[in-house]
Amino acid sequence: MRLIKTIMAVCFAVGMVPAVLHASSGTPIPPAQKWSQDGIFGSLDKAAAKRGAQVAVEVCMACHSISLVKFDQLRQLGFTEAEVKSLAEVQGRTKTDRMNGALDETSAKDAFGVVPPDLSLITKARKGYEDYTYAILNGYLSDAERELVNKVMADGSVSDQEALELQSALLINTHDKDHVKATLERLIGGASFNKYFPGNFLAMPQPLNNGQVSYTDGTENSLKQLSHDVVTFLSWAAEPTVAERKSLGFWVLGYLFILTVLLYAVKRRIWAAVH
């Protein structure tokens, strides 16, 4: 019994390490979201992924590439041949082309100072996975939060009450007032602030807004919905064969179970005379 408790304690501690490390970095942990594809029994919400592909092509690919996926593979999400062709034409490409963004490296560096990352594996390449990507898309300041920043900067100083309001709204550490003031000055100067990005400032301005993409199936096009859909699509893009892998896994587990039963029966048969 003591051994079991020890093992459980070790597993819990190991599971908590990433969260503790993330918290110690000073960056807020992205709120957990519900994803249909999570878990061994999870399955992709193809309707959401299909909408997300539309968001990715119409918005994200203006700067980013999803180069490990070809337009023709979008048929796996329920797109027709004509729809795939239409989406490819948005980027001036054909259905057999890879989903490379419209912005070349030179133009990207001129515009942002950096080359936007390829999004093919973005949901697996960042700690927090889908939750992190979703949080980044929703981590820019709202109008109310910008008004708060403007109010604080109006008198050029940060009071204790204002520091508490900023900490709650921007999710930043406000113990160092000078650092807070420098942060607000950068924000007022036009820098892109994001609550969940390490260091808070990134080259990418807010990519999605309410109503930016019109869905043909009547689904609401709020910022949260657009974000959830495009992250669902990017999760599929990172591993388009995940459904087949899970299905194969169930067959393998079933085979191993049957094999275990048969081997146990053979063992009992062989050693029956000895016992």
C-alpha positions in Angstrom: 0.0 0.0 0.0 2.8 2.4 0.9 4.5 1.6 -2.5 1.3 2.4 -4.4 1.0 5.8 -2.5 4.7 6.6 -3.3 4.2 5.8 -7.0 1.1 8.0 -7.1 2.9 10.9 -5.4 5.8 10.7 -7.8 3.4 10.7 -10.8 1.5 13.7 -9.4 4.8 15.6 -8.8 6.0 14.8 -12.4 2.8 16.0 -13.8 2.9 19.2 -11.9 6.5 20.1 -12.9 5.6 21.7 -16.3 2.9 23.8 -14.7 5.2 25.0 -12.0 8.0 25.8 -14.4 5.6 27.7 -16.6 4.3 29.7 -13.7 7.8 30.5 -12.5 8.6 32.0 -15.9 6.3 34.9 -15.1 4.0 34.1 -18.0 0.3 33.3 -17.2 -0.7 29.7 -17.8 -3.2 29.6 -20.7 -6.8 28.7 -19.5 -7.7 25.1 -20.4 -10.2 24.8 -23.3 -12.3 21.9 -24.4 -11.0 20.2 -27.6 -13.0 17.4 -29.2 -9.8 15.6 -30.4 -8.3 15.3 -26.9 -7.8 11.9 -25.3 -7.6 8.4 -26.7 -11.4 8.4 -27.4 -11.5 12.0 -28.8 -12.3 12.6 -32.4 -11.8 15.6 -34.6 -14.7 18.0 -35.0 -14.5 18.1 -38.8 -17.1 20.9 -39.1 -14.9 23.1 -36.8 -11.7 22.1 -38.6 -13.3 22.9 -42.0 -14.3 26.4 -40.8 -10.8 26.8 -39.3 -9.2 26.0 -42.7 -11.2 28.9 -44.1 -9.9 31.2 -41.4 -6.3 29.9 -42.0 -6.5 30.5 -45.7 -8.2 33.9 -45.6 -6.3 35.4 -42.6 -3.4 33.4 -41.3 -1.8 32.6 -44.6 -1.4 36.3 -45.4 1.8 36.0 -43.4 2.2 32.4 -42.2 2.7 29.1 -44.1 1.3 25.7 -43.3 3.8 24.0 -45.6 3.4 20.4 -44.4 -0.2 20.3 -45.8 -1.3 20.5 -49.4 -4.5 22.1 -50.4 -5.8 18.9 -51.8 -5.6 17.3 -48.3 -8.4 19.6 -47.2 -10.8 17.2 -48.8 -10.3 15.0 -45.7 -12.2 17.7 -43.8 -15.2 17.5 -46.1 -14.2 20.2 -48.7 -15.4 19.4 -52.3 -13.0 19.5 -55.2 -14.4 22.9 -56.2 -14.0 24.3 -52.7 -10.4 23.2 -52.5 -9.7 24.8 -55.8 -11.4 28.0 -54.6 -9.4 28.2 -51.4 -6.1 27.6 -53.3 -7.0 30.4 -55.6 -7.3 32.8 -52.7 -3.5 32.4 -52.3 -2.9 32.3 -56.0 -2.1 28.6 -55.9 -3.4 25.3 -57.2 -4.9 22.4 -55.3 -1.7 20.3 -55.6 0.4 23.1 -54.0 1.5 23.2 -50.4 -0.2 25.7 -48.2 2.6 28.3 -48.3 1.9 31.8 -47.1 1.7 34.9 -49.4 4.5 36.7 -47.6 8.1 36.0 -48.7 11.0 36.2 -46.2 12.3 39.5 -47.4 8.9 41.2 -47.2 8.3 39.6 -43.8 11.5 41.0 -42.3 10.8 44.4 -43.8 7.3 44.4 -42.3 7.8 42.7 -38.9 11.6 42.3 -38.4 11.2 38.5 -38.2 9.9 35.7 -40.5 6.5 34.5 -39.2 6.8 30.9 -38.0 5.3 28.0 -40.1 2.1 26.9 -38.4 2.2 23.3 -39.5 3.3 22.0 -36.1 2.5 25.1 -33.9 -0.1 23.3 -31.7 2.6 20.7 -30.8 5.7 23.0 -30.7 4.6 25.3 -27.8 4.0 24.4 -24.2 0.3 24.4 -23.7 -0.4 23.0 -27.1 -3.8 24.0 -28.5 -4.6 26.0 -25.3 -1.5 28.2 -25.8 -2.3 28.9 -29.5 -5.9 29.8 -28.6 -4.7 32.0 -25.7 -2.4 33.9 -28.0 -5.2 34.6 -30.4 -7.4 35.9 -27.5 -4.6 37.5 -25.5 -4.5 40.9 -27.1 -6.0 43.9 -25.3 -9.7 44.7 -25.5 -11.0 48.2 -25.9 -11.7 48.4 -22.2 -8.2 47.3 -21.3 -6.7 49.9 -23.7 -8.9 52.6 -22.0 -7.4 51.5 -18.6 -3.9 51.8 -20.0 -4.7 55.3 -21.4 -6.2 56.4 -18.1 -3.1 55.2 -16.1 -0.7 56.9 -18.6 -2.7 60.1 -18.5 -1.0 61.4 -15.3 2.4 59.7 -16.0 2.4 57.7 -12.7 1.1 54.3 -11.5 -0.8 54.4 -8.2 -1.2 51.2 -6.0 -4.8 51.0 -7.0 -4.0 51.3 -10.7 -1.2 48.7 -10.3 -3.8 46.2 -9.0 -6.2 47.0 -11.9 -3.4 46.5 -14.4 -2.3 43.3 -12.8 -5.8 41.9 -13.1 -6.4 43.2 -16.6 -3.0 42.6 -18.3 -1.9 39.6 -16.1 1.5 41.2 -15.5 3.6 41.5 -12.3 3.2 45.1 -11.1 5.6 45.1 -8.2 8.2 47.0 -10.2 6.5 50.3 -11.0 9.3 51.4 -13.4 9.0 48.2 -15.4 5.2 48.6 -15.5 5.6 52.2 -16.8 8.1 51.1 -19.4 5.7 48.4 -20.5 2.8 50.8 -20.8 4.9 53.3 -22.8 5.8 50.6 -25.3 2.1 49.6 -25.5 1.1 53.3 -26.1 3.8 53.5 -28.7 2.0 50.9 -30.8 3.8 47.7 -29.8 1.7 44.5 -29.9 1.0 43.4 -26.3 -0.2 39.9 -25.6 -1.0 38.6 -22.1 0.1 35.0 -22.8 3.2 35.6 -24.9 6.5 35.3 -23.0 7.8 38.8 -22.5 4.3 40.2 -23.6 5.5 41.9 -26.8 5.5 40.2 -30.1 5.9 41.2 -33.8 2.4 40.0 -34.8 -0.4 42.5 -34.4 -3.8 41.1 -33.5 -4.7 38.7 -36.4 -8.3 38.0 -35.6 -11.3 40.1 -34.7 -15.0 39.6 -34.3 -16.8 39.1 -37.6 -13.6 39.0 -39.6 -14.5 35.8 -41.5 -18.0 35.0 -42.8 -19.0 31.4 -42.3 -21.3 29.9 -44.9 -22.9 27.4 -42.4 -24.3 30.2 -40.2 -22.0 29.6 -37.3 -21.3 32.7 -35.3 -18.0 34.4 -36.2 -17.0 35.9 -32.9 -13.3 36.1 -32.0 -13.5 33.1 -29.7 -15.3 31.0 -32.3 -12.9 31.9 -35.0 -9.9 31.2 -32.7 -11.3 27.8 -31.6 -12.0 26.8 -35.2 -8.6 27.7 -36.6 -6.8 26.0 -33.7 -8.9 22.9 -34.3 -7.7 23.0 -37.9 -4.1 23.6 -36.9 -4.3 20.6 -34.5 -5.4 18.5 -37.5 -2.7 20.0 -39.7 -0.1 18.9 -37.2 -1.2 15.3 -37.5 -3.7 14.6 -40.3 -3.5 10.9 -39.6 -4.4 11.0 -35.9 -7.8 9.3 -36.4 -6.1 6.4 -38.2 -3.4 6.2 -35.5 -6.0 6.0 -32.8 -8.0 3.4 -34.6 -4.9 1.3 -35.2 -4.0 1.6 -31.5 -7.4 0.1 -30.5 -6.8 -2.8 -32.8 -3.3 -3.4 -31.4 -4.6 -3.2 -27.8 -7.3 -5.7 -28.7 -4.8 -8.0 -30.3 -2.5 -7.9 -27.3 -5.4 -8.6 -25.0 -6.4 -11.7 -26.9 -2.8 -12.8 -27.2 -2.3 -12.4 -23.4 -5.4 -14.6 -22.7 -4.2 -17.3 -25.2 -0.7 -17.3 -23.7 -2.1 -17.6 -20.2 -4.3 -20.5 -21.3 -1.3 -22.2 -22.9 0.8 -21.6 -19.8 -2.0 -23.2 -17.6 -2.2 -26.2 -20.0 1.6 -26.8 -20.0 2.1 -26.5 -16.3 -1.1 -28.2 -15.2 0.7 -31.5 -14.5 3.4 -29.9 -12.5 0.9 -28.1 -10.2 
